Amino acid sequence: MTTAKPAQRPAVPHFSSGPCAKRPGWNPQNLKDAALGRSHRAKVGKARLKQAIELTREVLEVPADYRIGIVPASDTGAVEMALWSLLGARGVTTLAWESFGEGWVGDILKELKLKDVTQLHAGYGEIVDLSKVDCDTDIVFTWNGTTSGVRVPNADWIKADRKGLTICDATSAAFAQLLDWPKLDVVTFSWQKALGGEAAHGMLVLSPRAVERLETYKPAWPLPKIFRMTKGGKLNAGIFEGETINTPSMLCVEDYLDALNWGKSIGGLKALIARADANTKVLADWKAKTPWIDFLGRDPAIRSNTSVCLKVVDPAITSLNPDAQAEFCKKLVALVEKENAGFDFAHYRDAPAGLRIWCGATVEASDVALLTQWIDWAFAEAKAQLPKAA
């Protein structure tokens, strides 16, 4: 069976799950007002950083009493700051169903060496039994599994009168999914995910309960300078007003501001979520008419609308060993990339073999639709090249 090569390519063939596609209409000229060659501590630098915080609050609809800080080392740095600064005061429950969540578990057990840890695990494409979570412990979880294509359906499982803190890695959920702020005490994300910003900068959002923990609890271990959020036993408020711990790229700041302003201009959070949902629907419609592909996450209630993970279910492919299945998927992606019709949509290295297509708000639904045509073509090409059974 052969499939004709499509006649049209996506206008923007970028489907990486991070760094993600730039917002529609992006141009380097949008960054012409960046405070280049100026100190981030100068008046102009502080103003741009503070504006980034204020626009984040507006677009993401963060409560007024939550603190928002720009921190080093992307989402990873933000999560590590929270883990090292806040954990140890009480027992911890970890929720993990994909590689990044498992990474936080490893840090808690092997680096912080905490003993009172309850681990809840689920395989790729599933999430843990949320009814088993003890909200009197501190909870560490990812809202959306970037490498598994599944997310928590909501935050109803988190008690309003909880005693513990909830630490949520929301890097592939922010700006595309509705975060239940009253249920979240620490939220982290990065610029290069849902809004297609540039890398290396993280965002750390703290509830009043998290600030109270910082001011009343001192970890037993030393904290590196870039993790320290208090000074003299009190919150270092400057961090949450644009006085960053280390030097940020003002070019990246300008790019983040551009993305935030675009998000605001199209209708804010509601519009951003709608765009991600529309992109994901394109894939759902394609899946419905394509017998060889399926979602990695079987339950529609927990499927991601950003990092959409798919698996090949054609018997000719599933009969291969796991390494051969992975090679087949890589070949499929390589065929599309060679045609400049789609880039960086292979499965994550630790995840089951398949495809991972970013469908966040900066992607256009028309481009997703064109990508599926190229994937159909590449699947037929790759399958035709498989060795014939004896």
Secondary structure, 3 states (H helix, E strand, C coil): CCCCCCCCCCCCCECCCCCCCCCCCCCHHHHCCCCCCCCCCCHHHHHHHHHHHHHHHHHHCCCCCCEEEEEECHHHHHHHHHHHHHCCCCCEEEEECCHHHHHHHHHHHHHCCCCCEEEEECCCCCCCCHHHCCCCCEEEEECEECCCCEECCCCCCCCCCCCCCEEEECCCCCCCCCCCHHHCCEEEEECCCCCCCCCCEEEEEECHHHHHHHHHCCCCCCCCHHHCCEECCEECHHHHHCCCCCCCCHHHHHHHHHHHHHHHHCCHHHHHHHHHHHHHHHHHHHHHHCCCEEECCCCHHHECCCEEEEEECCHHHHCCCHHHHHHHHHHHHHHHHHCCCCECCECCCCCCCCEEEECCCCCCHHHHHHHHHHHHHHHHHHHHCCCCCC
